[in-house]
Amino acid sequence: MIKKILRSNTSWSLISNGATALLGFVNLGFIAHVYSKDDAGKWFMLITVYTLLEMLRSGWVQTPFVRYFVVAATDEEKKRLTGASWQLLLSFTLLMAIIALPVMYFFKLDSGAFFLAKKFTLLWLLSALPYQLLQWQLQARSQFKKLALAKIFFTVGFTILLVLQLKFKFNIASIALFYALLQFVAGLGGFALGWLHFGTWKTNLRPERRKLSSFGKYSMLTMVTSSLLRSSDQFIIAFWLGPAAVAVYSIPQKLIEAIEIPVRSLASVAVPKATALFQSEKIQELRLLFYKQCGFLTALIFPMLLVFLVFPSFIVNLLGGGKYHESALLLQIFCFYAALIPLDRYCGVLLDAGNRPQKNTLKVLAMLAINITLDVFALWLGAGVYGVAAGSTITFLLGVVIGWVQLKDILAAFTVKLFWKEGVTNSINSLKGVPTV
């Protein structure tokens, strides 16, 4: 059984995301406990702004690169796609730097929540470039064991840095600087081990760049709007209520990300198979894949949701300390939309696998518009961060409905019996072995 686990891409994806998430919670708890709520809020906003911009370039390159690399017929075609992905990412990063510099240094953001974001976002984007390409290439080659090791190396390195803080008393800005250095070292390590490839650069790669960009313009918009959908709450809270409120809201939100670990892991492994099934017009198998994995994930996350609902104060205090007691009710509210995450994520997977990125983009744009409207309305009414959290729950529910309508030719009407049989029942029985994709 152990050998079967170690041979499974799904298992390695779960191991890497599980290990990095566990250490990520340790790191988050360290920052929340050691630094003030204002400093923690500034750190969370740096993460939020960086993630948004990273999604901008990732959406343009990563999704189309992985998709076309998987179906490439020859090694030469794969080398050309790899070279084109480097060229696009480098040029796009340079363009972002040219745009971001005047925005950061000539337009004043008076809110203290953006202090670290103004100083370090651009540095993080530049230092992370080889590390991000390393992860994309390993995913495209289905080398999930190596991908797991790369992720764990980076996260362990950051944990060690935070432990050293106990002796050297680094301020929050120094932590941000060392974070950038660790990202660059991780990418450099991948190159030294021969895991990071440069592909072909000597020939004209315009057709490959155009091919990636044509698909990427939709996936980029989808990923950016998805990131905005997730981060719009923080941006609005930062401007409306300040950095301390951002910290209070972010603690339970980070806990909910634990729910997303198995969802992200299985979704990333499912993309190549879902794409192949759609290309082969095996719609019935694609439908069963959707039900099986959504049902399995729903059964998997339910116990964790139950714990969050019953013991919110204990969990929040464990992660952030007593100064975040207001976050307990937020955690309970978030549990309701967390239950919808598997359905929402796999609707997106099927839309991309079915070469319908424009529909996925429209779905996320609609969700973003709904979420911003509900956030502003909740704060205008004086409902505070609790009203914002309730608005996010309504948004995700409507997003699942929209996604299902867009996939009605593949999924048809939602069948509870099929969802329970193929997803929940069969997947629980398969725990005697290992669920594989």
C-alpha positions as CSV (number, residue, x, y, z in Angstrom):
1,M,0.0,0.0,0.0
2,I,2.9,2.4,0.8
3,K,4.4,1.8,-2.6
4,K,1.1,2.5,-4.3
5,I,0.8,5.8,-2.4
6,L,4.3,6.9,-3.4
7,R,3.5,6.0,-7.1
8,S,0.4,8.1,-7.2
9,N,0.5,11.7,-8.6
10,T,-2.6,12.5,-6.6
11,S,-0.8,11.4,-3.4
12,W,2.3,13.4,-4.1
13,S,0.2,16.4,-4.9
14,L,-1.7,16.0,-1.6
15,I,1.6,15.4,0.3
16,S,3.2,18.6,-1.0
17,N,0.1,20.8,-0.5
18,G,-0.6,19.2,2.8
19,A,3.0,19.6,4.1
20,T,3.4,23.2,2.8
21,A,0.0,24.2,4.1
22,L,0.8,22.7,7.6
23,L,4.0,24.7,7.7
24,G,2.2,27.7,6.2
25,F,-0.2,27.6,9.2
26,V,2.8,27.4,11.6
27,N,4.3,30.4,9.8
28,L,1.0,32.3,9.8
29,G,0.5,31.6,13.5
30,F,4.0,32.8,14.2
31,I,3.4,36.1,12.5
32,A,0.0,36.5,14.1
33,H,1.4,35.8,17.6
34,V,4.7,37.7,17.4
35,Y,3.7,40.8,15.5
36,S,1.0,43.3,16.2
37,K,-2.4,43.2,14.4
38,D,-1.3,46.2,12.4
39,D,1.9,44.5,11.2
40,A,0.1,41.3,10.6
41,G,-2.5,43.1,8.5
42,K,0.3,44.8,6.5
43,W,1.9,41.3,5.8
44,F,-1.5,39.9,4.7
45,M,-2.0,42.8,2.3
46,L,1.5,42.3,0.8
47,I,0.6,38.6,0.2
48,T,-2.7,39.7,-1.3
49,V,-1.2,42.3,-3.7
50,Y,1.6,40.0,-4.7
51,T,-0.8,37.1,-5.3
52,L,-3.0,39.2,-7.5
53,L,-0.1,40.3,-9.7
54,E,1.4,36.9,-9.8
55,M,-2.0,35.5,-11.0
56,L,-1.9,38.1,-13.8
57,R,1.2,36.6,-15.3
58,S,0.5,33.1,-14.3
59,G,-2.9,33.2,-16.0
60,W,-1.3,34.4,-19.2
61,V,1.3,31.7,-19.3
62,Q,0.8,28.8,-16.9
63,T,-2.6,27.5,-17.9
64,P,-2.0,27.4,-21.7
65,F,1.5,26.2,-21.2
66,V,0.5,23.2,-19.1
67,R,-2.5,22.4,-21.4
68,Y,-0.5,22.5,-24.7
69,F,2.6,20.8,-23.2
70,V,0.5,17.8,-22.1
71,V,-0.9,17.2,-25.7
72,A,2.4,18.1,-27.5
73,A,3.3,15.3,-30.0
74,T,7.1,15.7,-30.0
75,D,9.9,16.7,-27.8
76,E,10.8,19.5,-30.1
77,E,7.3,21.0,-29.8
78,K,7.7,20.8,-26.0
79,K,11.0,22.6,-26.1
80,R,9.5,25.3,-28.3
81,L,6.6,25.8,-25.9
82,T,9.1,25.9,-22.9
83,G,11.2,28.6,-24.6
84,A,8.1,30.6,-25.6
85,S,6.8,30.5,-22.0
86,W,10.1,31.9,-20.7
87,Q,10.0,34.7,-23.3
88,L,6.4,35.6,-22.5
89,L,6.9,35.6,-18.7
90,L,10.1,37.7,-18.9
91,S,8.5,40.3,-21.2
92,F,5.4,40.4,-19.1
93,T,7.3,40.8,-15.9
94,L,9.3,43.7,-17.4
95,L,6.0,45.3,-18.5
96,M,4.5,44.9,-15.1
97,A,7.6,46.5,-13.5
98,I,7.4,49.5,-15.9
99,I,3.7,50.0,-15.0
100,A,4.1,49.2,-11.3
101,L,7.0,51.5,-10.4
102,P,5.2,54.8,-11.1
103,V,2.0,53.5,-9.5
104,M,3.9,52.5,-6.3
105,Y,6.1,55.6,-6.0
106,F,4.1,58.5,-7.5
107,F,0.6,57.6,-6.4
108,K,0.3,57.8,-2.6
109,L,-1.7,55.1,-0.8
110,D,-2.5,56.6,2.5
111,S,-3.7,53.5,4.1
112,G,-1.1,51.9,6.3
113,A,-2.2,48.5,5.2
114,F,-0.3,48.9,2.0
115,F,3.1,49.8,3.5
116,L,4.8,46.5,2.8
117,A,3.1,46.0,-0.5
118,K,4.5,49.3,-1.9
119,K,8.0,48.3,-0.8
120,F,8.3,44.6,-1.7
121,T,5.7,43.5,-4.3
122,L,8.0,44.2,-7.3
123,L,11.0,42.5,-5.7
124,W,8.9,39.4,-4.9
125,L,7.7,39.2,-8.5
126,L,11.2,39.4,-9.9
127,S,12.8,36.9,-7.4
128,A,9.9,34.4,-7.8
129,L,10.2,34.2,-11.6
130,P,12.4,31.1,-11.9
131,Y,10.7,29.3,-9.0
132,Q,7.3,29.8,-10.6
133,L,8.5,28.5,-13.9
134,L,10.0,25.5,-12.1
135,Q,6.7,24.6,-10.6
136,W,4.8,25.0,-13.9
137,Q,7.3,22.8,-15.8
138,L,7.2,20.0,-13.2
139,Q,3.4,20.1,-13.3
140,A,3.3,19.9,-17.1
141,R,5.7,16.9,-17.0
142,S,3.6,15.3,-14.2
143,Q,6.7,15.2,-12.0
144,F,4.7,15.7,-8.9
145,K,7.3,14.1,-6.6
146,K,9.9,16.7,-7.6
147,L,7.2,19.4,-7.4
148,A,6.5,18.4,-3.8
149,L,10.1,18.5,-2.9
150,A,10.5,22.0,-4.4
151,K,7.5,23.4,-2.5
152,I,8.5,21.8,0.8
153,F,12.1,23.1,0.5
154,F,10.8,26.7,0.2
155,T,8.3,26.4,3.0
156,V,10.7,24.8,5.4
157,G,13.2,27.5,4.6
158,F,10.7,30.2,5.5
159,T,9.9,28.3,8.8
160,I,13.5,28.2,9.7
161,L,13.8,32.0,9.0
162,L,10.9,32.7,11.4
163,V,12.5,30.5,14.1
164,L,15.6,32.5,13.8
165,Q,13.5,35.6,14.4
166,L,13.2,34.5,18.0
167,K,16.9,35.2,18.5
168,F,17.6,38.1,16.0
169,K,14.3,40.0,16.4
170,F,13.8,40.7,12.7
171,N,11.1,43.4,12.0
172,I,8.3,42.6,9.6
173,A,10.1,44.4,6.7
174,S,13.2,42.2,7.1
175,I,11.0,39.1,7.0
176,A,9.6,40.3,3.6
177,L,13.1,40.8,2.3
178,F,14.3,37.3,3.3
179,Y,11.1,35.8,1.7
180,A,12.1,37.2,-1.6
181,L,15.6,35.8,-1.3
182,L,14.3,32.3,-0.5
183,Q,12.1,32.3,-3.6
184,F,15.1,33.1,-5.8
185,V,17.2,30.4,-4.1
186,A,14.5,27.8,-4.6
187,G,14.4,28.5,-8.3
188,L,18.2,28.5,-8.5
189,G,18.2,25.1,-6.8
190,G,15.8,23.7,-9.4
191,F,18.1,24.8,-12.2
192,A,21.1,23.3,-10.5
193,L,19.3,19.9,-10.2
194,G,18.3,20.0,-13.9
195,W,14.6,20.3,-13.1
196,L,14.2,23.8,-14.6
197,H,14.5,23.9,-18.4
198,F,15.0,26.8,-20.8
199,G,13.7,25.0,-23.9
200,T,14.5,26.3,-27.4
201,W,15.3,29.9,-28.0
202,K,17.3,29.9,-31.2
203,T,14.4,29.7,-33.7
204,N,11.4,31.9,-34.3
205,L,8.9,31.1,-31.5
206,R,6.3,33.6,-32.6
207,P,3.7,30.8,-33.5
208,E,4.1,29.3,-30.0
209,R,3.9,32.7,-28.3
210,R,0.8,33.5,-30.2
211,K,-0.7,30.1,-29.4
212,L,-0.1,30.6,-25.7
213,S,-1.3,34.2,-25.7
214,S,-4.5,33.4,-27.6
215,F,-5.6,30.9,-24.9
216,G,-3.9,32.8,-22.1
217,K,-5.8,36.0,-22.6
218,Y,-8.9,34.3,-21.3
219,S,-7.2,32.2,-18.6
220,M,-5.3,35.3,-17.4
221,L,-8.5,37.2,-17.0
222,T,-10.1,34.2,-15.3
223,M,-7.2,33.8,-12.8
224,V,-6.9,37.6,-12.1
225,T,-10.6,37.9,-11.5
226,S,-10.5,34.7,-9.4
227,S,-7.7,36.3,-7.3
228,L,-9.7,39.5,-7.1
229,L,-12.7,37.6,-6.1
230,R,-10.7,36.2,-3.2
231,S,-8.8,39.4,-2.3
232,S,-11.5,42.0,-3.0
233,D,-12.7,41.5,0.6
234,Q,-9.3,42.4,1.9
235,F,-8.9,45.4,-0.4
236,I,-12.2,46.9,0.6
237,I,-11.7,46.2,4.3
238,A,-8.2,47.7,4.1
239,F,-9.5,51.0,2.6
240,W,-12.7,51.0,4.8
241,L,-11.5,49.7,8.2
242,G,-7.7,49.6,8.2
243,P,-4.9,46.9,8.6
244,A,-6.1,45.5,12.0
245,A,-9.4,44.6,10.5
246,V,-7.6,42.9,7.6
247,A,-5.8,40.7,10.1
248,V,-9.0,39.8,11.9
249,Y,-10.6,38.8,8.6
250,S,-7.5,37.0,7.2
251,I,-7.0,34.6,10.1
252,P,-10.3,32.6,9.5
253,Q,-9.9,33.0,5.8
254,K,-6.5,31.3,6.0
255,L,-8.0,28.5,8.0
256,I,-10.6,27.9,5.3
257,E,-7.6,27.6,2.8
258,A,-7.0,24.3,4.7
259,I,-10.2,23.1,3.1
260,E,-8.9,24.0,-0.3
261,I,-5.7,21.9,0.0
262,P,-7.2,18.6,-1.2
263,V,-9.4,20.5,-3.7
264,R,-6.4,22.2,-5.3
265,S,-4.3,19.1,-5.2
266,L,-6.8,16.8,-7.0
267,A,-7.8,19.6,-9.4
268,S,-4.3,20.2,-10.6
269,V,-3.8,16.5,-11.2
270,A,-7.3,16.2,-12.9
271,V,-6.6,18.9,-15.5
272,P,-4.5,16.7,-17.9
273,K,-7.0,13.8,-17.7
274,A,-10.0,16.0,-18.1
275,T,-8.4,17.7,-21.1
276,A,-7.6,14.3,-22.7
277,L,-11.1,13.0,-22.1
278,F,-12.7,16.1,-23.7
279,Q,-10.3,15.8,-26.7
280,S,-11.3,12.2,-27.1
281,E,-15.0,13.1,-26.8
282,K,-15.5,10.8,-23.9
283,I,-18.2,12.9,-22.3
284,Q,-19.7,10.2,-20.1
285,E,-16.2,9.5,-18.6
286,L,-15.7,13.2,-18.1
287,R,-19.0,13.5,-16.3
288,L,-18.2,10.6,-14.0
289,L,-14.7,12.1,-13.2
290,F,-16.5,15.3,-12.1
291,Y,-19.0,13.4,-9.9
292,K,-16.3,11.1,-8.4
293,Q,-13.9,13.8,-7.4
294,C,-16.4,16.4,-6.3
295,G,-18.1,13.8,-4.1
296,F,-14.9,12.5,-2.7
297,L,-13.7,16.0,-1.8
298,T,-17.1,16.8,-0.2
299,A,-16.8,13.8,2.0
300,L,-13.2,14.6,2.8
301,I,-13.7,18.2,3.9
302,F,-16.9,17.6,5.8
303,P,-15.3,16.5,9.1
304,M,-13.0,19.5,9.0
305,L,-15.9,21.9,8.5
306,L,-17.7,20.3,11.4
307,V,-14.7,20.9,13.7
308,F,-14.5,24.5,12.5
309,L,-18.3,25.0,13.2
310,V,-18.2,23.5,16.7
311,F,-14.9,24.8,18.0
312,P,-14.3,28.1,16.3
313,S,-12.9,30.0,19.3
314,F,-10.4,27.3,20.2
315,I,-9.1,27.0,16.6
316,V,-8.8,30.8,16.1
317,N,-7.0,31.2,19.5
318,L,-4.6,28.4,18.6
319,L,-3.6,30.0,15.3
320,G,-3.7,33.7,16.1
321,G,-4.0,34.1,19.9
322,G,-6.6,35.8,22.1
323,K,-6.3,39.1,20.3
324,Y,-8.3,37.6,17.3
325,H,-11.4,36.5,19.3
326,E,-13.6,38.4,16.8
327,S,-12.5,36.0,14.1
328,A,-14.4,33.0,15.6
329,L,-17.8,34.0,14.2
330,L,-16.2,34.7,10.8
331,L,-14.8,31.2,10.7
332,Q,-18.3,29.8,11.2
333,I,-19.7,31.9,8.4
334,F,-16.9,30.9,6.1
335,C,-17.7,27.2,6.6
336,F,-20.9,27.5,4.6
337,Y,-19.2,28.8,1.4
338,A,-16.3,26.3,2.0
339,A,-18.7,23.5,1.4
340,L,-19.3,24.8,-2.1
341,I,-15.6,24.9,-3.0
342,P,-15.3,21.4,-4.7
343,L,-18.2,22.1,-7.0
344,D,-17.0,25.6,-7.9
345,R,-13.4,24.5,-8.6
346,Y,-14.3,21.5,-10.8
347,C,-16.8,23.6,-12.8
348,G,-13.7,25.8,-13.7
349,V,-11.6,22.7,-14.4
350,L,-14.2,21.4,-16.9
351,L,-14.6,24.7,-18.6
352,D,-10.8,25.0,-19.2
353,A,-10.4,21.4,-20.2
354,G,-13.3,21.8,-22.6
355,N,-11.5,24.8,-24.2
356,R,-14.1,27.2,-23.0
357,P,-12.0,29.7,-21.1
358,Q,-14.2,32.6,-22.1
359,K,-17.2,31.1,-20.3
360,N,-15.1,30.5,-17.2
361,T,-14.0,34.1,-17.4
362,L,-17.6,35.3,-17.6
363,K,-18.5,33.2,-14.6
364,V,-15.8,34.6,-12.4
365,L,-16.4,38.2,-13.6
366,A,-20.1,37.8,-12.6
367,M,-19.0,36.5,-9.2
368,L,-16.6,39.4,-8.7
369,A,-19.2,42.0,-9.5
370,I,-21.7,40.3,-7.1
371,N,-19.1,40.1,-4.3
372,I,-17.9,43.7,-4.6
373,T,-21.5,44.9,-4.6
374,L,-22.4,42.8,-1.5
375,D,-19.2,43.9,0.3
376,V,-19.8,47.6,-0.1
377,F,-23.5,47.2,0.7
378,A,-22.6,45.3,3.9
379,L,-20.1,47.9,5.1
380,W,-22.4,50.8,4.2
381,L,-25.1,49.2,6.4
382,G,-22.5,48.9,9.2
383,A,-22.4,45.1,9.2
384,G,-18.6,45.2,9.3
385,V,-16.4,42.1,8.5
386,Y,-19.3,39.8,9.3
387,G,-21.4,41.2,6.6
388,V,-18.5,40.9,4.1
389,A,-18.2,37.2,5.0
390,A,-21.9,36.6,4.5
391,G,-21.7,38.3,1.1
392,S,-18.9,35.9,0.1
393,T,-21.1,32.9,0.9
394,I,-23.9,34.2,-1.3
395,T,-21.4,34.9,-4.1
396,F,-20.0,31.3,-4.2
397,L,-23.5,29.8,-4.2
398,L,-24.5,31.9,-7.2
399,G,-21.2,31.0,-8.9
400,V,-21.9,27.2,-8.7
401,V,-25.3,27.8,-10.3
402,I,-23.8,29.8,-13.1
403,G,-21.1,27.2,-13.7
404,W,-23.6,24.4,-13.9
405,V,-25.7,26.2,-16.4
406,Q,-22.5,26.8,-18.6
407,L,-21.7,23.0,-18.5
408,K,-25.2,21.7,-19.0
409,D,-24.2,19.9,-22.3
410,I,-21.6,17.9,-20.3
411,L,-23.1,17.6,-16.9
412,A,-26.8,17.8,-17.8
413,A,-29.0,18.2,-14.8
414,F,-27.5,17.7,-11.3
415,T,-28.1,14.1,-10.2
416,V,-27.9,13.7,-6.4
417,K,-27.9,9.9,-6.7
418,L,-25.0,9.9,-9.2
419,F,-23.1,12.4,-7.1
420,W,-23.6,10.3,-3.9
421,K,-22.8,6.9,-5.6
422,E,-19.9,7.8,-7.8
423,G,-18.5,10.5,-5.6
424,V,-19.1,9.9,-1.9
425,T,-19.8,6.2,-1.6
426,N,-17.3,4.9,-4.1
427,S,-14.6,7.3,-3.0
428,I,-14.9,6.4,0.6
429,N,-14.7,2.7,-0.3
430,S,-11.6,3.4,-2.3
431,L,-9.8,4.7,0.8
432,K,-8.8,1.1,1.3
433,G,-6.4,1.9,-1.5
434,V,-5.6,5.2,-3.0
435,P,-7.8,7.4,-5.2
436,T,-5.9,8.0,-8.5
437,V,-6.5,10.0,-11.5
